[in-house]
Amino acid sequence: MDYTWNWSALWSLSLDGRLTYFETLLLGLAWTLATALSAFVLALLVGSLLGVMRSAPVAWMNRVGACFVELFRNVPLLVQMFLWYFVLPELLPDAAGDWLKQLPDAQFYTAVLCLGCYHGARVAEVVRSGLGSLSRGQGMAGQALGLTLPQTYRYVLLPMAYRIVVPTLTSEFLSTTKNTSVALAIGLVELTASARAMQEGTFQVFEAFAVATVLYLALNLVIVFLMRVLERKAQVPGYVSGHEKGGR
């Protein structure tokens, strides 16, 4: 099959008549970044809470945390996206369900909530591993100083655990960014959906997705660079070098 390349299609007006297709792709990139950042902040909050629950010496908290993690980690993301967007409003009282359906940018909020819970379950395991890597003496020292269990986690254990797991959180942030593409299934016009809109409007499929690929790559490289800077600043002096020596 012969294919005619036409990069000028990027500068033609999209079907809405207001933006060019290239501007539409950039707008989609902005929605992708906004969704990824919002979802990751939510995932970090949810994951931190669940990670503490999974590691706390309280049986019922362990069980609740484990149930949440296993539920959201083992159900496919696309299924969860459909459940949040199409099923949840029908399960709520009529007034609440109608409010959700008529909410401006409902697709964005649904995607953030879905991705936040999905990746929150994964972040929970990361945080739990970070907490588990700490010596028991740190928690005991906090309690010996008169701190309560929540205060020990807040002031002693979590700050150190976060510094240890920054590299893993970098990978999770990248996964969150890439998984925003699933939100096109519920109508969020992020980068992948914008590329599809260009494909359907111009039939220039390779140009649309080539530009989308470059934009995804550029965004992820920026994220990696910034997270590497954060990783160096958060590095615990002596911890990494000692760990590497032990690994050898």
Phi, psi and omega in degrees: 000127177280138179234131180260114179286140180210084181292340179294345178299335179298333185259002176280156182290140177286178185294337179282348175077005183251325184236153170284166180294328177294319177295325177296321177295319178295322176295320176298322176297321179296318177295322177299314181294316180297319180293316182296315181296313181296316181294323182289323176299315178297317179298322180293320179292311180296315182295324178294315179298314181292323178298320176294316180299323182288337183253350183288149180279048180229119190298314185293327177293320176302315183291317179297314178299318180296319180297316180298312182299312183293324179295306187280337181279335188253356174263131182306143185300319181298320177297316179298320180299316178295320181296315180297318188275318187260327187267316184306313180301330180283338180274341181277164172306153188306315182297315180292319179295318178295323178297318179296318182293328183265002182295129176301138181057039181300327180297322180295311182295322178295316180297318179297315181296315181295309180294324179297318179287319181298310180282338174298323177296324179284320177296327179302318179291327177295312180296318179299320178295320178297317178294322180291337180281347180280151178289148180296337182297332181293316177294320179295323179294321178298316180290329177293334178280359179096007178284144173285172180299313176301320179293325178297317177294316185291316189261340186244304191279309184297316179304320179287320181297318179301318182295329181285323189263009179307316179300320179291323177294330175301313178298322180292323177295319177297319178296320177299317180299315181290327182285351175298338180296337179295335183293347176297338181293338178250010172099008176285125184272070175272198190296314181295318178296324178294321177295320177295322178296320177294319179300316182287332181275333184239346185063020177259076188292319184292319179296316182299311184278340173293315179294319178299320179297316179297319180293318175299315181297316180297316179298315182292326177294322177296317179299314180299316180298312181295320180290328176294321176299314178297322180298318179294322180288329183271354184300133179281120182303126177085340185288311183294314182297320178293323179294318180296320180297319179295326180290332178286000000 
